[in-house]
Structure formats: C-alpha cells, structure tokens
Amino acid sequence: MKVPFFRSPWQEPEAADRAMAVWSQVLRSGCYIQGPAVSRFEGALALRLGARQVVGLNSGTDALVLALRLLDLDPGDEVVLPSYTFFACFEAVVRAGAVPVLCDCAPDDFLAGAEEVAERLTPRTRAVLAVPLFGDASALPGVSQLCRDRGLPLVEDAAQALGARAWTPDRGWVAAAAWGDLSTLSFYPTKTLGASGDAGALSSPHARLVERAQALRNHGLNSAVHIDVGYNSRMDALQAELLLMGLDQLDRWLTRRQEIARRYLSGLSGLPGITLPHDREGHAWNYFVLRCERRDGLRESLAAAGVETKIYYERPIHAQPAWLARYGERTLPHASALASRALALPIFPGMQDEEVARVVAAVRRAVAVQQKEEGDEP
C-alpha cells in the first residue's frame, strides 16, 4: 500500500457525482464568472467568520495583492512578514510597491509571533503580514495586539488556516481569517477547504475596503464605470458551487484532520531526533510538519516504504534568489534551521486508518534504523 501526501475529498465517487450534478446546472445557466453562486459562497463564508464581509477571488495570491493594494502603500513603506512562509507573501508586498521586511521564527516554533515581529518594526513600517502557518493560529492574538498598540493595519494570510481559531480573554475564541483588518484565504486543492483548481477570498470588517476590493477584482469596475485600475481576479462560478458544498463538510473534515494529528502525536511521541509540532487547541492541521535532525534520510526511508512526504519550505524567502537579487543576504537562524529539518507527513480528510498506521510504523522503523546506524559509527 502506498500512502499519497494528499488525496482530494472531491476524488471520492459520491462527492464527485454531487459536484458534477451541480456543475451541470452551472453550465446550463450560462453564468460562469462571479454571479449568484459566488454571492452565495461569499455570504456563507462571511456567516462562518462572524462580523465580516467576504470577496470571492480567483486565488489566494491575488487576495494578498488586493489586500496590500487596499492599504495605499507608498514606495519606501515597509511591511513586516515572516521569512518562513510561502513565497506569495513576499511576492504580494513587492507587487504592491512596498518594501518587505523579513522577520525570523520563534526559536522553538514555525510561527513568527509578536516578539519576532516587534524586532523588525521601524518608523517606516506601515503594515504587518501575519501567517497562521500550517493551520496554527496561536500567534495571532499577540501579533494582533501588537498592531493595535502600534496603530498598524494587520493583514492576515490565513491560506492554510480556515477552520483554525485562537483565544483572547477580551474576545474569546476567534476564527482564523477574522483577525486581520484584511484577511486572505486560499482554496488551493490541498487546503482545509479546497477547490478543484485555484480560488481565494478576502475578508474584512471594513465596508469601504470591501467595496473597493469588489471593484478592484473586476478591473476597477463599480456601477458601470471604472473607478480605478484593477485586476482580473474574479472567482469562477464552478469553483464557488464546489466550495459551497465543501463548507457544509468543513467541520467534519477538520475533525478528521484532528483525529489523524492525534494519532501521529501519540504514535511518534518520544522518538529520538524527532520534534513533533505543538498540539495547540484550535489548530486546523492543514499540514502536519515535524522536525528531524536527519530529515533527508528519513524522507528517503519513507519514500522507500511507499509514504509520500513534502518539505515546507526548503528555502525560506530570505534564501530565495528573487530576494537575494533585490535585498541581499540576511541572517535568520531559526528560519534557516527549520528549513533544514522540516518534513510534512500525509494528512487529509479521506485518509484511512490503515494509511495512518502505515505512516506511523514507517517513521518508527526509519528512526530505529537511523539510531542503529549512529550506534554502529566509531
């Protein structure tokens, strides 16, 4: 038995049949871009997030670009963001005409918290871009408070965190994608709510920003006139219908992700050379990423056992050629250390118990072999 890194829930025959039936109605309607399906999805997602409005978009990347565009950043304005995250965050800051300022991760965590962000703030800072990486929203309360204290807008890239939540005494449990002045989501197929292609969304409690985002996604069009130079960032109706069905299943999918994560945490506990991710309440477990001192050897052993894995992110942003060409070398030791040790195991709603057990057994065997090899060394 081979264990894939990911298998979409839409590949299941029953789900695929439901999707095809709904898509058939969309195809017959002739309304393929935006329209009633997208409006329904925006309303349903906004209801889940709370006192916010939602703008459906074509991708999580364009959601980030629009969010930063809405801040009216000037050349030289700085945006603080983590280095250990997906490249699109850096890309969006550059496309918005601002200066990206990278911060490190916490020493024992994948997340950049308030302390790491605060170290990089300057008088030129105009915004903070926070990332609840891998589905862990636990750093958001601290970063949000820091932004409020400093009077800075918070952009929250919740691409990997729909369904996650974090606690503050004054607000209670708050959903990921509901922390930022502007929050962005990706519905790339591997996300907790995945489409069958690219799709994304932006959410905000500020009506004026939402209205402008609605215009910018459609070439700046508002009431039959183009009020600004915008983008073609519209959501397809086919994806909106699929995402509407997925929203109905999201809590069940999240529960299954949590079950798999608990089995990994239990079955892999105490293994030498392995550091497991923090088991924090509210974690959405979009990805299960452990740390291993001998990561490449572990990955090779798992591949030989039929277990597919992924590395996030082998080169953090500060080590990418596109960064180095513009801004030169930076030393971010925690992000660099994580990049050399991080390994993501399979975790997805349709994963069978036998597949989970196979992954656990394969990791344990691989670590045992590594330990024996280390013991045999002179």
TACOR-V516946 format. One record per residue. N is the residue number from 0. SS is DSSP state (helix for helix, strand for strand, loop for the rest). PHI is phi in whole degrees, 0 to 359 (999 if undefined). BURIAL is + if it has 16 or more other ideal C-beta (glycine too) atoms within 10 Angstrom, else -. Layout:
N SS PHI BURIAL
N SS PHI BURIAL
This chain:
0 loop 999 -
1 loop 263 -
2 strand 247 +
3 loop 288 -
4 loop 292 -
5 loop 207 +
6 loop 222 +
7 loop 294 +
8 helix 297 +
9 helix 283 +
10 helix 279 -
11 loop 296 -
12 helix 307 -
13 helix 295 -
14 helix 294 +
15 helix 297 -
16 helix 295 -
17 helix 296 -
18 helix 296 +
19 helix 296 -
20 helix 295 -
21 helix 291 -
22 helix 297 +
23 helix 300 -
24 helix 295 -
25 helix 297 +
26 helix 298 -
27 helix 289 -
28 helix 289 -
29 loop 82 -
30 loop 256 -
31 loop 253 -
32 strand 233 -
33 loop 55 +
34 loop 83 +
35 helix 299 -
36 helix 297 +
37 helix 294 +
38 helix 298 -
39 helix 295 +
40 helix 296 +
41 helix 303 +
42 helix 294 -
43 helix 293 -
44 helix 291 +
45 helix 300 +
46 helix 298 -
47 helix 289 +
48 helix 277 +
49 loop 108 -
50 loop 281 -
51 loop 215 +
52 strand 251 +
53 strand 234 +
54 strand 240 +
55 strand 285 +
56 strand 223 +
57 loop 276 +
58 loop 192 +
59 helix 292 +
60 helix 295 +
61 helix 295 +
62 helix 299 +
63 helix 296 +
64 helix 299 +
65 helix 295 +
66 helix 301 +
67 helix 288 +
68 helix 299 +
69 loop 293 +
70 loop 276 +
71 loop 54 -
72 loop 288 +
73 loop 259 -
74 loop 304 -
75 loop 97 -
76 loop 293 +
77 strand 255 +
78 strand 236 +
79 strand 273 +
80 strand 210 +
81 strand 286 +
82 loop 281 +
83 loop 272 +
84 loop 197 +
85 loop 289 +
86 loop 302 -
87 helix 301 +
88 helix 296 +
89 helix 298 +
90 helix 304 +
91 helix 294 +
92 helix 297 +
93 helix 297 +
94 helix 294 -
95 loop 279 +
96 loop 85 -
97 loop 259 +
98 strand 256 +
99 strand 284 +
100 strand 240 +
101 strand 273 +
102 strand 245 +
103 loop 276 +
104 loop 277 +
105 loop 296 -
106 loop 301 -
107 loop 240 -
108 loop 209 +
109 loop 279 +
110 loop 270 +
111 loop 263 +
112 loop 263 +
113 helix 300 +
114 helix 296 -
115 helix 293 +
116 helix 294 +
117 helix 301 +
118 loop 297 -
119 loop 255 +
120 loop 286 +
121 loop 223 -
122 loop 300 -
123 loop 267 -
124 strand 294 +
125 strand 241 +
126 strand 194 +
127 strand 238 +
128 strand 250 +
129 strand 258 +
130 strand 230 +
131 loop 284 +
132 helix 294 +
133 helix 65 +
134 helix 102 +
135 loop 259 +
136 loop 265 +
137 loop 294 +
138 loop 275 +
139 helix 296 +
140 helix 303 +
141 helix 294 +
142 helix 293 +
143 helix 299 +
144 helix 295 -
145 helix 302 +
146 helix 295 +
147 helix 296 -
148 helix 296 -
149 helix 265 -
150 loop 69 -
151 loop 251 +
152 strand 292 +
153 strand 253 +
154 strand 258 +
155 strand 249 +
156 strand 270 +
157 loop 266 +
158 loop 305 +
159 loop 256 +
160 loop 226 +
161 loop 298 +
162 loop 103 +
163 loop 282 +
164 strand 203 +
165 strand 216 +
166 strand 251 -
167 strand 225 -
168 loop 300 -
169 loop 277 -
170 loop 242 -
171 strand 72 -
172 strand 281 -
173 strand 236 +
174 strand 288 +
175 loop 301 +
176 loop 79 +
177 loop 234 +
178 loop 263 +
179 loop 277 +
180 loop 300 +
181 strand 224 +
182 strand 238 +
183 strand 237 +
184 strand 225 +
185 strand 244 +
186 loop 244 +
187 loop 308 +
188 loop 309 +
189 loop 277 +
190 loop 284 +
191 loop 302 +
192 loop 240 +
193 loop 250 +
194 loop 270 +
195 loop 260 +
196 loop 185 -
197 loop 275 +
198 loop 192 +
199 strand 202 +
200 strand 201 +
201 strand 233 +
202 strand 231 +
203 strand 199 +
204 loop 274 +
205 loop 260 -
206 helix 300 -
207 helix 294 -
208 helix 289 +
209 helix 296 +
210 helix 298 -
211 helix 291 +
212 helix 297 +
213 helix 299 +
214 helix 285 +
215 helix 298 +
216 loop 294 +
217 strand 236 +
218 loop 61 -
219 loop 74 -
220 strand 276 -
221 strand 212 -
222 loop 55 -
223 loop 74 -
224 strand 233 -
225 strand 267 -
226 loop 274 -
227 loop 200 -
228 loop 275 -
229 loop 246 +
230 loop 218 +
231 strand 260 -
232 loop 238 +
233 loop 281 +
234 loop 271 +
235 strand 281 +
236 helix 297 +
237 helix 300 +
238 helix 291 +
239 helix 300 +
240 helix 295 +
241 helix 295 +
242 helix 293 +
243 helix 299 +
244 helix 296 -
245 helix 294 +
246 helix 301 +
247 helix 294 -
248 helix 260 -
249 helix 301 +
250 helix 297 -
251 helix 294 -
252 helix 296 +
253 helix 296 +
254 helix 300 -
255 helix 293 +
256 helix 301 +
257 helix 296 +
258 helix 299 +
259 helix 294 +
260 helix 300 +
261 helix 298 -
262 helix 293 +
263 helix 296 +
264 helix 299 -
265 helix 286 -
266 helix 287 -
267 loop 251 +
268 loop 296 -
269 loop 80 -
270 loop 289 +
271 loop 295 -
272 loop 82 +
273 strand 244 +
274 strand 246 -
275 loop 275 +
276 loop 295 +
277 loop 295 -
278 loop 266 -
279 loop 258 +
280 loop 298 -
281 loop 95 +
282 loop 293 +
283 loop 270 +
284 loop 52 +
285 loop 297 +
286 loop 225 +
287 strand 251 +
288 strand 241 +
289 strand 263 +
290 strand 239 +
291 strand 222 +
292 loop 297 -
293 loop 245 +
294 helix 300 +
295 helix 295 -
296 helix 294 +
297 helix 297 +
298 helix 296 +
299 helix 296 -
300 helix 295 +
301 helix 293 +
302 helix 299 -
303 helix 296 -
304 loop 271 +
305 loop 87 -
306 strand 253 +
307 loop 276 +
308 loop 229 +
309 strand 225 +
310 loop 246 +
311 loop 238 +
312 loop 243 +
313 loop 300 -
314 loop 238 -
315 loop 299 +
316 helix 302 +
317 helix 291 +
318 helix 253 +
319 loop 277 -
320 helix 305 -
321 helix 296 -
322 helix 287 +
323 helix 300 -
324 helix 294 -
325 helix 265 -
326 helix 235 -
327 loop 78 -
328 loop 282 -
329 loop 227 +
330 loop 254 -
331 loop 231 +
332 helix 295 -
333 helix 290 +
334 helix 298 +
335 helix 295 +
336 helix 295 -
337 helix 299 +
338 helix 299 +
339 helix 273 -
340 helix 237 +
341 strand 286 +
342 strand 215 +
343 strand 263 +
344 strand 267 +
345 loop 299 +
346 loop 203 +
347 loop 202 +
348 loop 302 +
349 loop 274 -
350 loop 292 +
351 loop 277 -
352 helix 302 -
353 helix 295 -
354 helix 292 +
355 helix 300 +
356 helix 299 -
357 helix 294 +
358 helix 297 +
359 helix 302 +
360 helix 296 -
361 helix 294 +
362 helix 295 +
363 helix 298 -
364 helix 297 -
365 helix 297 +
366 helix 294 +
367 helix 299 -
368 helix 295 -
369 helix 300 +
370 helix 297 -
371 helix 295 -
372 helix 296 -
373 helix 294 -
374 helix 291 -
375 helix 280 -
376 loop 291 -
377 loop 289 -
